[in-house]
Amino acid sequence: MSDIDNRDRPTAIVIGASVTGLLAASVLAEFADVTIIERDTLPEGPEGRKGVPQARHAHLLWSGGVNAFEELLPGLINDIVAKGARLVHIMGDMVSRSPSKVWFRRFEHTHHRNLVCSRNLLDHTLRQRVLSNARITLRENTSVEALDGDATRVTGVRIWIGTDERTLSADMVVDASGRGSRAPAWLESLGLPRVTEREVNAGVAYATRVYQAPAATVGTFPLINVQATPAQAPGQGGIILPIEDGRWIVTLSGTRGGEPTNDPSAFVDYALGLGDPIIGELIKGAEPLGDVATTRSTANQRRYYEKMSRWPAGFVVLGDAIAGYNPVYGHGLTVAAQCAVALRDILRSTSITAPGAARRMQRAAARSVGGAWDLAVGQDAVYPGASDTPPTAVEKLLSQFVDRAVDTGARNPRALGALLDVMSLEKPATRLFSLDMLLPMLFGPKRPHLAGPPLSDAERKSALS
């Protein structure tokens, strides 16, 4: 059975109602009638779902992502904030220790604002906005089994609804199905070569527990972030993320040989044993709200679709389906939004059905994931057993330079601005070689390193009262 839309307006299919899929659908709806195919039943409120198990852990939307969300869906960020999220100043509202054990001073001159909330709240608000568009149709409880078409053009997808198999035709198919994407096998079945892939897996495990935040901290308490140190395996770190409804999401992480567990009685002790005990000290008297959730799906994985010698018209892969990152860097949501912006920019000058359009979109999406990939791999490749492929010379050089940039930015506000431009994915890594970074790095003056976390007496008192 085949569902064929005979209207003049182009049609598009998006595989997955992920953040990537929803943002891509919002872009495509400007140019086509869009169908989102989702295997889950989507919750009506800000609740978790089977297809997004990582929603239980801490998430950040870096300022590069905040900007992209606003470009795509003006007012959405304010809607999320109105429901309890915060736009926090980085570093003014953050207490952070770098991988090189340097504490950042809480400079407040930079423009960078990160969105902080639960993943469930972000997803829910985004769903409400996108699915209200009359040009977007959602098919829930539906699985995509294969692409329809051949090696030169994808013309739709084959789906299962219960026991019913059918084909949906479309002018464009976008795979936004995330880390578990089956696109490599689908493309092979059409006669295309296997895509080159690379994995860098530091063996990171995550453990997360939600706490009731002390009443005096609600709405004002900074993020607390103790980053792991790759030079001293196992790397262990953690974050306290103050979110809506007066809660703290506390996520702890560790690489091979130093992983946290789901044992509630061991959670605080693990936090106390990090490179600095501040997280453990802040939560040891707090009230836990539920059990400990764990995950090991943290490998950096990239598929180099943009390098394939042949690419079918009518098909694009976006977001985590191209590259997934160790969640400790918090870049997945930002890359998802920037992929959608890249898609929009091309569609505003090129028809969906134009020759070569899909290939241009795929290459643009690859540029969106590249910066986050280089930053993540530059750190994680250092851990023992992380990859069968050693870091490239460029990756080693970037990692060493980033360490120096972090050391400089932790003590110099001008350098911090350049560092955050890159870390927030607002600008490419070449920004680290600007005069804003190089002059303070080479000539100073530099303030001394902080002896400990820059948490004020008032903040500490509010958290421990």
Summary of the structure (lengths in Angstrom):
residues: 465
radius of gyration: 22.3
end to end distance: 65.2
largest distance: 71.7
contacts: 1616
relative contact order: 0.16
helix: 37%
strand: 22%
